[in-house]
């Protein structure tokens, strides 16, 4: 652990401890770059606070123009020579390039949007970026977007700043694509990548990765070989979908002669899963679901040893898995099973007491999680056919966004580089065949680019999509990275990627 005395951007002199990963043989002049990272630490933390203060929320159409311009500015400030806003039918994207004169070009994916939030649910204002103590872990920054994904992305930008500020050229060229609609399932991101100059630049890369916070509380790391796809949609029943329902809420006595849109929606929802309440029952749903391979099952079992069941249950606030299944079985289900989830139900009166109304409208907000070899178009088509077959023509289906699953081979350059970095640094790691969460890696992974797509990051945080979201700034455990260690991990990763790409080319 290195101890450094410096003046922070908040005006106080502090004795800072951070856990940086051990020196990597592929990173030249690492100590000098590390010194720059430490010197820039206050500015890095302030940059994260400033970014948290500007939330782009696609679902609310909030700060969409401002968010894109801010993302463009962040890229230019980090040393990208070219950065431009790419218009779409929705929220714009950002495209940037940094030509370091290197032999290898690496693609980077950013999201600059965040989830909605209710300030009443937070222990500090969600846009303040307050520094708080986390017992047993250290000091963290709390705010919407702190870990998903502004914290990891800020650390990556800090890494390329530090390399350049140290008087060195990056070991790889960079192509950055960013979107402001990830949290609504990347509705228009495909339009960004379809722009000829963007597609051409990406086609020259060895792959694309998203910065992430993938370090566990014990300091171990995780490599992810893919992610489930996601589709967000709404089912609506009411006066707007059929004249058999009232146009507005009416007196509940009329239910004796007028259909209830709420009951109709409930009946439709009930057909989407089996009687167990969780197994999808949409016609043909499992037709193209690819089962786990023996290697994938082996990786899941190995990963279970590094992530104790008791800690996972405590984190999720549950005491048992579906059907009281064993831990490893639950992990296999998590990775391999497509899901039909109800995010929320909106209908009628929700205030204190009763109101004796027959609601005029009912809406369900749902999402699918897809696994290989399912596709977005297939899932949407089967949903609509399923409802039509059962006579639910009065149920309106609105797709708000989505994409299919992605997967990358274990021997790809991006994954080999992660393994090499962790092994050289003595960091224990597990390999997950597929994340149960989602990101639009299939846009890179699929045709026409057909590129490896992965996640990487040695930082720690939590509370994504929840109140009190946090990202670790100063770690109290030398095995776990604060923001300086996270930044140096990206520095090292860029050098290892360059080395692995060169080896693959020989």
C-alpha atoms as one frame of an Amber mdcrd trajectory, in Angstrom:
protein
   0.000   0.000   0.000   1.360   3.420  -0.934   0.873   6.400   1.388   0.725
   9.797  -0.318   0.335  13.267   1.136  -1.415  15.747  -1.148  -3.902  18.555
  -1.197  -7.279  17.406  -2.465  -9.556  19.484  -4.706 -11.793  19.968  -1.681
  -9.157  22.163  -0.021  -7.955  19.764   2.674  -4.570  18.146   3.112  -5.057
  14.415   3.522  -2.915  11.356   4.070  -4.278   9.024   1.421  -3.852   5.287
   1.227  -4.740   3.385  -1.874  -4.396  -0.164  -3.004  -2.803  -0.262  -6.448
  -2.447  -3.603  -8.164   1.102  -4.944  -8.255   3.421  -3.693 -10.978   2.861
  -5.269 -14.342   5.848  -6.292 -16.453   4.242  -4.957 -19.644   3.817  -1.379
 -18.362   6.953   0.762 -18.958   7.715   3.606 -16.558   4.858   2.475 -14.373
   6.047   4.312 -11.261   6.079   7.631 -13.114   2.563   7.069 -14.455   1.441
   6.050 -10.964   2.834   9.293  -9.594   0.781  11.229 -12.121  -2.347   9.279
 -11.188  -1.809  10.225  -7.537  -1.217  13.891  -8.408  -4.429  13.958 -10.463
  -6.504  12.143  -7.866  -8.315  15.197  -6.502  -9.180  16.332 -10.025 -10.374
  12.829 -10.895 -12.719  12.663  -7.918 -14.042  16.144  -8.691 -14.595  15.138
 -12.319 -16.707  12.223 -11.132 -18.698  14.490  -8.810 -19.300  16.947 -11.637
 -20.502  14.179 -13.953 -22.841  12.781 -11.298 -24.327  16.283 -10.951 -25.521
  16.135 -14.587 -27.889  13.176 -14.976 -29.074  12.176 -18.432 -32.271  10.152
 -18.037 -33.662   8.933 -21.351 -36.957   7.736 -19.856 -37.647  11.267 -18.645
 -36.078  12.998 -21.671 -33.864  14.799 -19.186 -30.564  16.451 -20.142 -30.300
  14.497 -23.387 -28.676  17.321 -25.340 -26.582  18.492 -22.404 -25.474  14.928
 -21.596 -24.221  14.297 -25.115 -22.293  17.566 -25.241 -20.782  16.846 -21.820
 -19.691  13.374 -22.972 -18.052  14.926 -26.041 -16.221  17.409 -23.815 -15.020
  14.626 -21.498 -13.544  12.786 -24.480 -11.729  15.886 -25.746 -10.438  16.704
 -22.250  -9.052  13.158 -22.000  -6.992  13.603 -25.169  -9.241  12.284 -27.922
  -8.330  14.285 -31.026 -11.729  14.001 -32.630 -15.106  13.845 -30.892 -18.518
  14.474 -32.373 -22.173  14.067 -31.491 -24.049  11.525 -33.629 -27.786  12.264
 -33.972 -30.300   9.406 -33.727 -34.086   9.134 -33.724 -33.840   9.483 -29.945
 -30.985  10.467 -27.650 -27.746  11.262 -29.538 -24.552   9.260 -29.293 -20.918
  10.363 -29.217 -18.066   9.117 -31.416 -14.416   9.891 -30.670 -11.005   8.713
 -31.828  -7.484   8.925 -30.445  -4.700   8.026 -32.859  -1.560   7.319 -30.832
   0.349   5.938 -33.806   0.118   2.452 -32.307  -0.141  -0.830 -34.184  -3.275
  -1.880 -32.259  -6.642  -0.141 -32.046  -9.051  -0.831 -29.201 -12.750   0.002
 -29.060 -14.359   1.491 -25.936 -18.082   1.631 -25.164 -19.474   4.228 -22.730
 -22.966   5.054 -21.541 -23.574   8.578 -20.284 -27.147   8.044 -19.074 -28.369
   6.879 -15.669 -31.478   5.388 -14.084 -34.255   7.436 -12.520 -34.112   8.134
  -8.787 -36.325   9.276  -5.906 -34.374  11.620  -3.581 -36.617  10.611  -0.667
 -35.109   7.111  -0.788 -31.499   8.299  -0.512 -29.468   9.029   2.621 -27.775
  11.947   0.808 -28.804  13.955  -2.282 -28.376  11.645  -5.293 -26.699  14.326
  -7.427 -24.318  15.636  -4.770 -21.634  12.967  -5.063 -21.068  13.022  -1.325
 -18.011  11.218   0.069 -19.191   8.767   2.734 -17.592   6.129   4.925 -18.472
   2.501   4.247 -17.681   0.378   7.325 -15.123  -2.273   6.515 -14.472  -0.932
   3.000 -13.285   2.674   3.147 -14.493   5.931   1.636 -16.944   5.927  -1.244
 -18.694   8.465  -3.405 -22.483   8.214  -3.329 -24.657   9.349  -6.208 -26.755
   8.246  -9.133 -24.446   6.799 -11.782 -21.520   6.411  -9.363 -20.926   2.767
 -10.264 -23.201   2.424 -13.291 -21.102   3.527 -15.095 -19.623   6.943 -14.406
 -17.151   5.786 -11.746 -15.439   3.107 -13.872 -15.572   5.357 -16.938 -14.026
   8.266 -15.053 -11.216   5.963 -13.911 -10.603   4.914 -17.522 -10.456   8.517
 -18.705  -8.086   9.275 -15.816  -5.840   6.414 -16.978  -5.375   7.752 -20.495
  -4.913  11.265 -19.120  -2.163  10.037 -16.799  -0.281   8.214 -19.549  -0.287
  11.327 -21.733   0.450  13.731 -18.864   3.490  11.594 -18.074   4.859  12.398
 -21.531   4.080   9.031 -23.074   1.998   7.860 -25.992  -0.782   5.363 -25.438
   0.158   1.780 -26.376  -3.086   1.484 -28.386  -5.226   3.735 -30.526  -8.756
   4.232 -29.195 -12.200   4.381 -30.786 -14.919   5.497 -28.364 -18.651   5.132
 -28.904 -21.048   6.368 -26.235 -24.814   6.407 -25.923 -27.427   8.070 -23.745
 -30.124   5.372 -23.904 -28.535   2.308 -22.302 -30.955   2.456 -19.384 -33.925
   2.148 -21.759 -32.340  -0.833 -23.555 -30.332   1.117 -26.142 -33.298   2.041
 -28.319 -31.307   3.839 -31.028 -27.665   2.940 -30.380 -27.544   0.745 -33.486
 -28.000   3.939 -35.519 -24.768   5.342 -34.065 -22.737   2.289 -35.019 -24.365
   2.176 -38.474 -22.885   5.580 -39.422 -20.224   4.706 -42.058 -17.306   6.529
 -40.397 -18.155   4.982 -37.010 -18.512   1.491 -38.432 -15.271   1.859 -40.396
 -13.358   2.996 -37.307 -14.737   0.152 -35.193 -13.932  -2.406 -37.885 -10.231
  -1.615 -37.381 -10.337  -2.494 -33.675  -9.409  -5.815 -32.099 -12.596  -5.632
 -30.007 -14.665  -3.389 -27.750 -14.856  -3.316 -23.970 -16.967  -1.479 -21.415
 -15.293  -0.225 -18.212 -16.876  -1.901 -15.189 -16.531  -2.404 -11.441 -15.811
  -6.108 -11.234 -13.804  -6.464  -8.035 -15.247  -8.369  -5.087 -14.966  -7.435
  -1.417 -12.097  -9.902  -0.932 -10.121  -8.362  -3.807 -10.762 -11.113  -6.337
 -11.684 -10.232  -9.910 -14.221 -11.502 -12.382 -13.962 -12.028 -16.132 -17.252
 -12.063 -18.035 -17.516 -13.773 -21.425 -20.880 -12.339 -22.386 -24.172 -10.906
 -21.233 -27.861 -11.586 -21.589 -29.876  -9.536 -24.032 -32.678  -7.285 -22.820
 -36.001  -6.032 -24.167 -38.068  -3.437 -22.348 -41.751  -3.126 -23.191 -45.160
  -2.142 -21.879 -48.525  -3.892 -22.023 -51.495  -1.525 -21.866 -55.230  -2.214
 -21.572 -57.889   0.494 -21.371 -60.168   2.881 -23.159 -57.342   3.666 -25.583
 -57.096   0.010 -26.699 -60.803  -0.980 -26.879 -64.234   0.625 -26.553 -65.302
  -2.028 -24.047 -63.287  -0.210 -21.384 -64.023   3.272 -19.953 -61.985   6.218
 -21.208 -61.354   7.391 -17.627 -61.826   6.055 -14.104 -65.539   5.604 -13.352
 -67.600   4.491 -10.354 -66.768   0.907  -9.398 -70.442  -0.111  -9.351 -70.246
  -0.150 -13.158 -68.011  -3.217 -13.060 -71.282  -5.200 -13.041 -71.729  -4.269
 -16.710 -68.355  -2.878 -17.918 -65.123  -4.817 -18.345 -62.167  -4.030 -16.065
 -58.916  -3.265 -17.931 -56.986  -4.194 -14.800 -58.366  -7.728 -14.607 -57.874
  -8.091 -18.354 -54.218  -7.137 -18.028 -53.758  -9.522 -15.089 -55.232 -12.366
 -17.151 -52.885 -11.583 -20.038 -49.852 -11.409 -17.758 -50.732 -14.730 -16.185
 -50.330 -16.492 -19.540 -46.704 -15.357 -19.874 -45.364 -17.611 -17.103 -46.163
 -21.097 -15.857 -48.037 -21.763 -12.608 -44.723 -21.662 -10.716 -44.634 -17.919
 -11.350 -41.205 -17.786 -12.964 -40.832 -20.210 -15.887 -41.632 -18.425 -19.178
 -44.685 -19.915 -20.896 -44.696 -17.911 -24.137 -45.243 -20.241 -27.074 -41.917
 -21.416 -28.535 -39.916 -19.436 -25.985 -37.211 -22.079 -25.461 -36.977 -23.078
 -29.120 -33.577 -21.435 -29.674 -32.228 -21.409 -26.130 -28.756 -22.912 -26.161
 -27.934 -25.074 -23.103 -24.784 -24.541 -21.072 -21.688 -26.396 -22.199 -19.672
 -28.521 -19.812 -16.942 -25.857 -19.823 -19.476 -23.185 -18.863 -20.763 -25.340
 -15.999 -17.170 -25.862 -14.864 -16.564 -22.091 -14.840 -19.744 -21.498 -12.833
 -18.707 -24.057 -10.213 -15.253 -22.493  -9.933 -16.752 -19.031  -9.558 -19.016
 -20.180  -6.740 -15.935 -20.896  -4.623 -14.781 -17.263  -4.872 -18.226 -15.799
  -4.145 -19.662 -17.361  -0.964 -23.373 -18.085  -1.028 -24.003 -16.391   2.314
 -22.517 -13.108   1.073 -24.549 -13.186  -2.117 -27.795 -13.868  -0.245 -27.044
 -11.073   2.208 -26.347  -8.662  -0.662 -29.651  -9.552  -2.339 -31.622  -9.674
   0.894 -32.979 -13.191   0.323 -32.811 -16.416   2.292 -33.379 -19.002  -0.426
 -33.290 -19.605  -4.170 -36.138 -20.750  -6.407 -37.312 -24.235  -5.364 -34.667
 -24.193  -2.598 -32.094 -25.133  -5.225 -28.398 -25.563  -4.339 -26.192 -22.511
  -4.830 -24.424 -23.788  -7.959 -27.748 -24.744  -9.523 -29.039 -21.248  -8.858
 -25.945 -19.807 -10.559 -26.494 -22.034 -13.586 -30.077 -20.803 -13.724 -28.926
 -17.190 -13.406 -26.614 -17.560 -16.397 -28.669 -19.831 -18.645 -32.349 -18.984
 -18.164 -34.236 -16.365 -20.177 -36.707 -14.438 -18.034 -40.031 -12.606 -18.232
 -40.031 -10.022 -15.464 -42.685  -7.544 -14.356 -40.920  -4.328 -13.329 -44.069
  -2.520 -12.261 -47.857  -2.329 -12.478 -49.732   0.946 -12.837 -53.506   1.091
 -12.489 -56.257   2.905 -10.646 -56.140   4.615  -7.285 -53.045   4.158  -5.106
 -53.660   6.673  -2.302 -54.769   6.058   1.299 -58.002   4.160   1.855 -60.266
   3.126  -1.000 -61.838   5.160  -3.798 -64.419   2.795  -5.364 -63.383   3.355
  -8.962 -63.227   1.150 -12.023 -59.910   2.223 -13.599 -59.926   3.288 -17.214
 -56.370   2.121 -17.859 -53.868  -0.495 -16.687 -50.219  -0.747 -17.663 -47.512
  -3.302 -16.936 -43.831  -2.517 -17.425 -41.887  -5.658 -18.272 -38.530  -6.833
 -19.537 -37.193  -9.963 -21.149 -33.651 -11.228 -20.545 -32.433 -13.274 -23.505
 -29.725 -15.924 -23.786 -27.911 -17.371 -26.808 -29.204 -18.042 -29.425 -32.359
 -15.957 -28.917 -32.821 -12.655 -30.764 -34.803  -9.508 -30.085 -36.960  -9.885
 -33.211 -37.743 -13.502 -32.356 -38.776 -12.670 -28.785 -41.023  -9.764 -29.792
 -42.661 -11.791 -32.557 -43.376 -14.709 -30.209 -44.827 -12.416 -27.543 -47.267
 -10.823 -29.968 -48.245 -14.172 -31.508 -48.782 -15.655 -28.036 -51.173 -12.880
 -26.994 -53.043 -12.904 -30.317 -53.548 -16.681 -30.182 -55.260 -16.285 -26.787
 -57.539 -13.514 -27.941 -55.730 -10.621 -26.283 -56.006  -8.312 -29.286 -57.024
  -5.526 -26.937 -53.669  -5.648 -25.146 -51.370  -3.031 -26.650 -47.691  -3.993
 -26.890 -45.154  -1.143 -26.976 -41.472  -2.014 -27.349 -39.290   0.747 -25.914
 -35.877  -0.778 -26.635 -33.811  -3.927 -26.663 -31.109  -6.123 -28.150 -29.968
  -9.733 -28.144 -27.327 -11.491 -26.010 -23.604 -11.278 -26.661 -20.768 -13.743
 -26.131 -17.012 -13.723 -26.681 -14.594 -16.619 -26.887 -12.359 -17.316 -23.923
  -9.256 -17.226 -26.158  -9.960 -13.781 -27.665  -7.286 -11.112 -27.232  -9.413
  -9.070 -24.817 -10.005 -12.025 -22.509  -6.442 -13.368 -22.739  -5.191  -9.924
 -21.716  -7.376  -9.927 -18.607  -6.175 -13.386 -17.591  -2.539 -12.407 -18.132
  -2.902  -9.205 -16.114  -4.526 -10.950 -13.161  -2.043 -13.819 -13.181   0.979
 -11.493 -13.364  -0.463  -9.400 -10.546  -1.355 -12.363  -8.340  -5.062 -11.470
  -8.295  -7.420 -14.439  -7.911 -10.179 -14.408 -10.501 -13.185 -16.329 -11.723
 -14.661 -16.508 -15.212 -18.392 -16.076 -15.693 -19.812 -17.487 -18.929 -22.464
 -14.768 -19.054 -23.605 -11.828 -17.009 -27.243 -11.931 -15.937 -27.318  -8.192
 -16.513 -27.228  -6.701 -19.976 -25.336  -4.275 -22.182 -25.572  -3.873 -25.974
 -22.378  -5.775 -26.759 -24.235  -7.694 -29.469 -24.080  -4.557 -31.629 -20.299
  -5.088 -31.766 -20.348  -8.851 -31.316 -22.859  -9.512 -34.088 -22.879  -8.809
 -37.822 -21.467  -6.916 -39.567 -18.615  -6.109 -37.140 -18.317  -9.566 -35.501
 -15.907  -8.241 -32.868 -15.041  -9.571 -29.414 -16.928  -7.577 -26.777 -16.163
  -7.719 -23.088 -16.143  -5.913 -19.759 -13.099  -4.989 -17.697 -12.419  -3.109
 -14.504 -10.710  -3.572 -11.163 -12.840  -1.281  -9.056 -15.612  -1.780  -6.548
 -19.077  -0.334  -6.069 -22.718  -1.220  -5.649 -26.321  -0.082  -5.612 -26.758
   0.192  -9.371 -30.391   1.156 -10.146 -31.021   1.442  -6.389 -30.903   4.184
  -3.758 -27.491   5.049  -2.270 -25.483   3.914  -5.295 -21.748   4.056  -4.518
 -18.243   3.713  -5.940 -15.157   3.093  -3.809 -12.707   6.013  -3.728 -10.312
   5.134  -0.901 -10.047   1.486   0.127  -9.282   0.351   3.666  -8.204  -3.066
   2.334  -4.908  -3.229   0.392  -6.328  -6.035  -1.746  -9.195  -3.869  -3.015
  -8.749  -0.895  -5.328  -9.848   2.619  -4.651 -10.042   5.018  -7.559  -6.239
   5.243  -7.994  -5.844   1.480  -8.140  -8.794   1.282 -10.529  -7.131   3.869
 -12.760  -3.815   2.021 -12.766  -5.607  -1.207 -13.653  -6.760   0.450 -16.894
  -3.230   1.704 -17.549  -1.864  -1.822 -17.160  -4.687  -3.344 -19.193  -3.972
  -1.125 -22.195  -0.329  -2.234 -22.219  -1.194  -5.910 -21.828  -3.798  -5.682
 -24.602  -1.174  -4.171 -26.905   1.270  -6.962 -26.045  -1.315  -9.706 -26.564
  -2.447  -8.225 -29.883   1.129  -8.088 -31.079   1.702 -11.701 -30.060  -1.454
 -12.785 -31.880  -0.311 -10.990 -35.025   3.101 -12.744 -35.081
